[in-house]
Amino acid sequence: MTIDRAVLMFAGIMVLISLALGLFVSPYWFLLTAFVGANMMQASVTGFCPAARLFKALGFKPGVAFE
């Protein structure tokens, strides 16, 4: 799995988890959904993504978007 795919998978999982927590635990968990979305927008503009750096350190193969 490449870094790009791992970042997309991680973001998707975080969105789904935060939606479930927002529905069943507390609406404040929707702030996590907003944070994930804002981070994805920021990464598309700047090319910097903390999750990509983590996956690179873990030994994932470079992709096209994050190297």
QUIKAWO-V524291 format. One record per residue. N is the residue number from 1. RES is the residue in one letter. PHI is phi in whole degrees, -180 to 180 (* if undefined). D_FIRST is the distance of its C-alpha to the first C-alpha in Angstrom with 1 decimal. Layout:
((N,RES,PHI,D_FIRST) (N,RES,PHI,D_FIRST))
This chain:
((1,M,*,0.0) (2,T,-86,3.8) (3,I,-60,6.8) (4,D,-58,8.3) (5,R,-68,6.4) (6,A,-66,6.7) (7,V,-64,10.2) (8,L,-63,11.1) (9,M,-64,10.3) (10,F,-62,12.3) (11,A,-63,15.0) (12,G,-62,15.4) (13,I,-64,15.8) (14,M,-64,18.2) (15,V,-64,20.2) (16,L,-65,20.7) (17,I,-64,21.7) (18,S,-68,24.1) (19,L,-65,25.6) (20,A,-64,26.4) (21,L,-65,27.8) (22,G,-67,29.8) (23,L,-77,31.3) (24,F,-105,32.1) (25,V,-114,32.7) (26,S,-158,33.7) (27,P,-62,33.4) (28,Y,-64,32.5) (29,W,-67,28.9) (30,F,-66,28.6) (31,L,-65,28.7) (32,L,-65,25.2) (33,T,-60,24.2) (34,A,-63,26.1) (35,F,-63,24.5) (36,V,-62,21.0) (37,G,-63,22.2) (38,A,-64,24.2) (39,N,-66,21.3) (40,M,-66,19.2) (41,M,-65,22.3) (42,Q,-61,22.9) (43,A,-67,19.5) (44,S,-69,20.0) (45,V,-87,23.3) (46,T,-96,22.8) (47,G,83,19.2) (48,F,-100,19.3) (49,C,-140,17.0) (50,P,-58,17.5) (51,A,-64,14.2) (52,A,-64,12.4) (53,R,-65,14.7) (54,L,-64,14.0) (55,F,-66,10.2) (56,K,-64,11.3) (57,A,-65,13.9) (58,L,-80,11.7) (59,G,98,10.1) (60,F,-70,6.7) (61,K,-71,6.7) (62,P,-63,9.0) (63,G,-116,8.9) (64,V,-86,12.3) (65,A,-80,13.5) (66,F,-118,12.7) (67,E,-114,13.0))
